[in-house]
Amino acid sequence: MAIDRNSSMSAGATGQQPELMLSAVLHLMSHYHANSACPKLASVIERHLQVLSSLPDLAPVLQATCQQLSQQWATLVALNLPTQPKTTFIERLGRMVGSKRPAASLPQ
């Protein structure tokens, strides 16, 4: 992930009941639809699951489930990242040369 907010989320989650965080992530998951996928929502779901999997007060079976789901959501997030258009070497070179040309003097 490009943005890692797990440390602040972990600190807040450990002071609360794990059930509250589990409730929140289930709510978020219910709003995610495969046909209208939102990468930001998927990323938030993945982070919640990751934090839940590391909570010591959570039952081991729930920790393992959250860890597995976190990995699956991370894959989904990675697949939906916007891709940069591929350019050829000539196109990149043209942009570099074009940006270094001095501005033409304006007629007076």
Backbone as ProteinMPNN parsed JSONL, in Angstrom:
{"seq_chain_A": "MAIDRNSSMSAGATGQQPELMLSAVLHLMSHYHANSACPKLASVIERHLQVLSSLPDLAPVLQATCQQLSQQWATLVALNLPTQPKTTFIERLGRMVGSKRPAASLPQ", "coords_chain_A": {"N_chain_A": [[0.828, -1.186, 0.0], [0.428, 2.208, -0.72], [-0.197, 4.178, 1.105], [0.163, 3.993, 4.473], [-1.604, 3.539, 7.206], [-1.791, 2.008, 9.401], [-0.543, 2.053, 11.93], [-1.664, 4.197, 13.437], [-4.325, 3.416, 13.357], [-4.219, 0.971, 14.658], [-3.51, 1.724, 17.238], [-5.802, 3.105, 18.072], [-7.692, 1.081, 17.87], [-6.93, -0.875, 19.697], [-7.605, 0.162, 22.14], [-10.296, -0.038, 22.161], [-13.22, -2.133, 21.947], [-12.767, -5.149, 20.173], [-14.968, -6.074, 18.828], [-16.384, -3.858, 17.96], [-14.802, -2.821, 15.898], [-14.856, -5.001, 14.168], [-17.552, -5.011, 13.57], [-17.674, -2.587, 12.165], [-16.068, -3.119, 9.885], [-17.518, -5.167, 8.685], [-19.818, -3.765, 8.034], [-18.748, -1.939, 6.15], [-17.961, -3.765, 4.182], [-20.423, -4.655, 3.334], [-21.286, -2.596, 1.786], [-19.759, -2.663, -0.456], [-19.669, -3.354, -3.834], [-19.191, -5.642, -6.399], [-19.684, -5.03, -9.084], [-19.636, -2.284, -9.18], [-17.104, -1.386, -8.263], [-15.171, 0.203, -5.769], [-12.066, 1.406, -5.384], [-10.971, 2.816, -3.172], [-12.689, 2.227, -1.029], [-12.319, -0.532, -0.918], [-9.657, -0.552, -0.141], [-9.816, 0.577, 2.432], [-11.329, -1.392, 3.715], [-9.515, -3.503, 3.552], [-7.425, -2.529, 5.186], [-8.737, -2.349, 7.689], [-9.272, -5.08, 8.151], [-6.674, -6.024, 8.298], [-5.71, -4.759, 10.62], [-7.495, -5.856, 12.493], [-6.69, -8.538, 12.385], [-4.365, -8.475, 13.801], [-4.981, -7.95, 16.416], [-4.614, -8.758, 19.798], [-6.652, -9.543, 21.536], [-8.582, -10.744, 20.045], [-10.261, -13.691, 19.022], [-8.384, -16.595, 18.056], [-9.303, -17.938, 15.721], [-10.783, -15.944, 14.458], [-8.767, -14.054, 14.075], [-7.144, -15.4, 12.206], [-8.96, -15.671, 10.092], [-9.462, -12.972, 9.475], [-6.883, -12.241, 8.682], [-6.526, -13.803, 6.346], [-8.627, -12.794, 4.768], [-7.809, -10.136, 4.607], [-5.519, -10.37, 3.009], [-6.715, -11.23, 0.627], [-8.322, -9.012, -0.002], [-6.307, -7.127, -0.309], [-5.107, -8.027, -2.642], [-7.211, -7.568, -4.401], [-7.351, -4.773, -4.259], [-4.843, -4.116, -5.34], [-5.178, -5.05, -7.945], [-7.032, -3.259, -8.919], [-5.787, -0.825, -9.028], [-5.107, 2.286, -10.609], [-3.683, 2.229, -13.834], [-0.684, 3.375, -15.306], [-0.418, 4.949, -18.435], [1.364, 3.298, -20.976], [4.28, 4.457, -22.492], [6.298, 5.011, -25.37], [9.862, 4.915, -25.87], [10.634, 6.937, -27.607], [8.484, 8.747, -27.38], [8.759, 9.555, -24.681], [11.308, 10.705, -24.835], [10.788, 12.78, -26.619], [9.103, 14.381, -25.037], [10.886, 15.148, -23.057], [12.814, 16.606, -24.504], [11.179, 18.572, -25.596], [10.38, 19.967, -23.317], [12.692, 21.21, -22.557], [13.338, 23.083, -24.406], [14.122, 26.445, -25.237], [11.962, 29.214, -24.7], [10.366, 30.693, -27.461], [11.176, 33.874, -28.746], [8.953, 36.56, -28.454], [7.256, 38.397, -31.002], [7.665, 41.904, -31.364]], "CA_chain_A": [[0.0, 0.0, 0.0], [1.163, 3.463, -0.76], [-0.485, 4.905, 2.338], [0.088, 3.052, 5.568], [-2.172, 4.183, 8.393], [-2.05, 0.943, 10.361], [-0.074, 2.349, 13.278], [-2.654, 5.009, 14.141], [-5.555, 2.647, 13.47], [-3.98, -0.049, 15.678], [-3.533, 2.367, 18.546], [-7.19, 3.385, 18.411], [-8.469, -0.151, 17.954], [-6.59, -1.658, 20.881], [-8.277, 0.741, 23.288], [-11.724, -0.285, 22.029], [-13.579, -3.534, 21.827], [-12.585, -5.646, 18.809], [-16.274, -6.281, 18.204], [-16.769, -2.614, 17.3], [-14.074, -2.749, 14.638], [-15.395, -6.063, 13.325], [-18.839, -4.501, 13.107], [-17.417, -1.552, 11.159], [-15.579, -3.695, 8.63], [-18.638, -5.882, 8.061], [-20.668, -2.728, 7.447], [-18.072, -1.47, 4.933], [-18.006, -4.83, 3.178], [-21.779, -4.763, 2.799], [-21.483, -1.517, 0.818], [-18.882, -2.875, -1.602], [-20.316, -4.143, -4.884], [-18.195, -6.002, -7.411], [-19.956, -4.387, -10.375], [-19.299, -0.861, -9.082], [-16.015, -1.456, -7.294], [-14.518, 1.442, -5.351], [-10.752, 1.035, -4.843], [-10.732, 3.416, -1.857], [-13.438, 1.444, -0.053], [-11.618, -1.814, -0.805], [-8.437, -0.295, 0.619], [-10.21, 0.766, 3.838], [-11.709, -2.719, 4.202], [-8.27, -4.272, 3.707], [-6.705, -2.028, 6.361], [-9.479, -2.768, 8.887], [-9.04, -6.51, 8.345], [-5.281, -6.193, 8.707], [-5.62, -4.374, 12.035], [-8.215, -6.867, 13.273], [-5.911, -9.779, 12.451], [-3.245, -8.321, 14.737], [-5.46, -7.661, 17.775], [-4.388, -9.918, 20.668], [-7.881, -9.944, 22.23], [-9.483, -11.41, 19.104], [-10.112, -15.149, 19.012], [-7.453, -17.033, 17.01], [-9.984, -18.262, 14.463], [-11.117, -14.67, 13.822], [-7.508, -13.465, 13.615], [-6.744, -16.093, 10.978], [-9.918, -15.309, 9.044], [-9.197, -11.58, 9.089], [-5.611, -12.22, 7.956], [-6.772, -14.339, 5.003], [-9.453, -11.831, 4.036], [-6.976, -8.965, 4.35], [-4.684, -10.684, 1.847], [-7.578, -11.259, -0.56], [-8.696, -7.633, -0.323], [-5.096, -6.452, -0.792], [-4.98, -8.417, -4.05], [-8.261, -6.844, -5.123], [-6.923, -3.369, -4.328], [-3.726, -4.037, -6.284], [-5.7, -5.262, -9.301], [-7.844, -2.113, -9.329], [-5.022, 0.419, -9.051], [-5.052, 2.858, -11.952], [-2.428, 1.956, -14.521], [-0.111, 4.473, -16.069], [-0.331, 4.584, -19.848], [2.729, 3.0, -21.396], [4.769, 5.31, -23.569], [7.512, 4.52, -26.003], [11.068, 5.673, -25.582], [10.609, 8.134, -28.46], [7.53, 9.689, -26.784], [9.38, 10.115, -23.474], [12.403, 11.553, -25.278], [10.17, 13.977, -27.185], [8.633, 15.229, -23.933], [12.06, 15.716, -22.384], [13.405, 17.617, -25.384], [10.205, 19.656, -25.711], [10.327, 20.778, -22.093], [13.966, 21.908, -22.372], [13.516, 24.099, -25.445], [13.88, 27.815, -24.754], [10.754, 29.839, -25.246], [10.638, 31.552, -28.62], [10.955, 35.286, -28.425], [7.702, 37.077, -28.991], [7.432, 39.578, -31.859], [7.323, 43.139, -30.658]], "C_chain_A": [[0.865, 1.239, 0.0], [0.976, 4.237, 0.535], [-0.657, 3.881, 3.444], [-0.377, 3.779, 6.816], [-2.41, 3.169, 9.495], [-1.637, 1.305, 11.771], [-1.092, 3.171, 14.055], [-3.956, 4.248, 14.332], [-5.397, 1.582, 14.554], [-4.072, 0.546, 17.069], [-4.963, 2.643, 18.986], [-7.993, 2.124, 18.632], [-8.161, -0.935, 19.22], [-7.254, -1.112, 22.132], [-9.773, 0.494, 23.267], [-11.971, -1.785, 21.964], [-13.386, -3.978, 20.382], [-13.912, -5.827, 18.071], [-16.737, -5.038, 17.447], [-16.083, -2.49, 15.94], [-14.569, -3.817, 13.668], [-16.741, -5.646, 12.755], [-18.651, -3.473, 11.998], [-16.977, -2.15, 9.832], [-16.674, -4.499, 7.93], [-19.595, -4.901, 7.394], [-20.052, -2.219, 6.139], [-18.158, -2.505, 3.818], [-19.396, -4.946, 2.561], [-22.073, -3.677, 1.771], [-20.624, -1.666, -0.43], [-19.6, -3.779, -2.595], [-19.3, -4.402, -5.982], [-18.429, -5.275, -8.733], [-19.724, -2.88, -10.343], [-18.204, -0.697, -8.028], [-15.394, -0.09, -7.031], [-13.173, 1.071, -4.722], [-10.475, 1.612, -3.458], [-11.449, 2.629, -0.764], [-12.765, 0.093, 0.157], [-10.35, -1.662, 0.025], [-8.735, -0.123, 2.109], [-10.592, -0.577, 4.457], [-10.461, -3.547, 4.476], [-7.511, -3.835, 4.955], [-7.407, -2.434, 7.662], [-9.21, -4.25, 9.186], [-7.615, -6.782, 8.819], [-5.108, -5.854, 10.192], [-6.314, -5.412, 12.911], [-7.388, -8.139, 13.434], [-4.766, -9.69, 13.449], [-3.687, -8.015, 16.169], [-5.305, -8.894, 18.669], [-5.66, -10.416, 21.365], [-8.856, -10.699, 21.333], [-9.213, -12.915, 19.12], [-9.207, -15.573, 17.852], [-8.118, -17.349, 15.674], [-10.378, -16.979, 13.724], [-9.866, -13.949, 13.331], [-7.084, -14.083, 12.285], [-7.663, -15.734, 9.815], [-9.666, -13.896, 8.554], [-7.893, -11.466, 8.306], [-5.806, -12.707, 6.521], [-7.587, -13.356, 4.17], [-8.669, -10.567, 3.701], [-6.103, -9.191, 3.124], [-5.509, -10.695, 0.562], [-7.986, -9.85, -0.975], [-7.493, -6.851, -0.838], [-4.858, -6.779, -2.262], [-5.995, -7.671, -4.895], [-7.89, -5.376, -5.297], [-5.823, -3.217, -5.372], [-4.203, -4.194, -7.725], [-6.46, -4.048, -9.816], [-7.106, -0.786, -9.284], [-5.001, 0.973, -10.466], [-3.68, 2.602, -12.572], [-1.983, 3.181, -15.295], [-0.052, 4.052, -17.534], [1.128, 4.367, -20.235], [3.094, 3.893, -22.567], [6.039, 4.7, -24.135], [8.681, 5.408, -25.611], [11.064, 6.984, -26.36], [9.649, 9.177, -27.88], [8.118, 10.347, -25.535], [10.507, 11.07, -23.837], [11.865, 12.86, -25.849], [9.676, 14.925, -26.112], [9.802, 15.893, -23.223], [12.67, 16.834, -23.217], [12.478, 18.818, -25.484], [10.172, 20.543, -24.489], [11.61, 21.567, -21.871], [14.224, 22.965, -23.437], [13.282, 25.48, -24.858], [12.642, 28.385, -25.426], [11.142, 30.752, -26.4], [10.349, 32.995, -28.239], [9.708, 35.775, -29.135], [7.98, 38.284, -29.879], [6.954, 40.827, -31.128], [6.658, 44.133, -31.534]], "O_chain_A": [[1.908, 1.291, 0.651], [1.91, 4.886, 1.007], [-1.519, 3.005, 3.364], [0.378, 4.546, 7.412], [-3.158, 3.443, 10.433], [-2.306, 0.909, 12.725], [-1.359, 2.874, 15.219], [-4.624, 4.41, 15.353], [-6.344, 1.316, 15.294], [-4.645, -0.059, 17.974], [-5.301, 2.437, 20.151], [-8.878, 2.091, 19.487], [-9.047, -1.596, 19.763], [-7.449, -1.853, 23.095], [-10.458, 0.781, 24.249], [-11.038, -2.588, 21.931], [-13.793, -3.272, 19.46], [-13.967, -5.742, 16.844], [-17.402, -5.146, 16.417], [-16.709, -2.102, 14.954], [-14.687, -3.557, 12.47], [-17.033, -5.901, 11.586], [-19.38, -3.483, 11.006], [-17.453, -1.74, 8.774], [-16.741, -4.506, 6.701], [-20.121, -5.175, 6.315], [-20.752, -2.082, 5.135], [-18.396, -2.167, 2.658], [-19.526, -5.298, 1.389], [-22.999, -3.812, 0.972], [-20.75, -0.876, -1.365], [-20.083, -4.85, -2.228], [-18.625, -3.48, -6.442], [-17.471, -4.939, -9.429], [-19.626, -2.26, -11.402], [-18.36, 0.028, -7.046], [-15.126, 0.674, -7.959], [-13.142, 0.483, -3.641], [-9.811, 0.966, -2.648], [-10.885, 2.39, 0.304], [-12.654, -0.375, 1.291], [-10.01, -2.548, 0.809], [-7.99, -0.621, 2.953], [-10.22, -0.866, 5.594], [-10.361, -4.211, 5.508], [-7.009, -4.675, 5.702], [-6.748, -2.819, 8.628], [-8.953, -4.623, 10.33], [-7.384, -7.666, 9.644], [-4.438, -6.58, 10.926], [-5.785, -5.804, 13.952], [-7.387, -8.748, 14.504], [-4.25, -10.715, 13.896], [-2.842, -7.839, 17.046], [-5.812, -9.964, 18.333], [-5.737, -11.584, 21.744], [-9.852, -11.237, 21.816], [-8.064, -13.347, 19.219], [-9.259, -14.973, 16.779], [-7.56, -17.06, 14.616], [-10.313, -16.931, 12.495], [-9.897, -13.302, 12.284], [-6.71, -13.372, 11.352], [-7.205, -15.518, 8.693], [-9.656, -13.647, 7.348], [-7.805, -10.677, 7.365], [-5.304, -12.087, 5.583], [-7.275, -13.114, 3.004], [-8.848, -9.992, 2.628], [-5.963, -8.297, 2.29], [-5.047, -10.22, -0.475], [-7.997, -9.53, -2.164], [-7.643, -5.998, -1.713], [-4.457, -5.912, -3.038], [-5.673, -7.195, -5.984], [-8.094, -4.804, -6.368], [-5.862, -2.3, -6.193], [-3.682, -3.537, -8.626], [-6.525, -3.829, -11.026], [-7.713, 0.268, -9.476], [-4.89, 0.21, -11.426], [-2.65, 2.742, -11.912], [-2.792, 3.918, -15.858], [0.323, 2.92, -17.839], [2.007, 5.148, -19.871], [2.319, 4.062, -23.508], [6.756, 3.967, -23.454], [8.502, 6.508, -25.088], [11.45, 8.025, -25.828], [9.962, 10.368, -27.886], [7.989, 11.557, -25.35], [10.65, 12.126, -23.22], [12.423, 13.928, -25.592], [9.81, 16.141, -26.249], [9.722, 17.059, -22.834], [13.004, 17.894, -22.687], [12.938, 19.96, -25.459], [9.959, 21.75, -24.605], [11.619, 22.505, -21.074], [15.231, 23.67, -23.374], [12.355, 25.675, -24.071], [12.33, 28.068, -26.574], [12.124, 31.491, -26.321], [9.404, 33.289, -27.507], [9.457, 35.427, -30.289], [8.838, 39.106, -29.558], [5.977, 40.801, -30.38], [6.31, 45.223, -31.079]]}, "name": "protein", "num_of_chains": 1, "seq": "MAIDRNSSMSAGATGQQPELMLSAVLHLMSHYHANSACPKLASVIERHLQVLSSLPDLAPVLQATCQQLSQQWATLVALNLPTQPKTTFIERLGRMVGSKRPAASLPQ"}
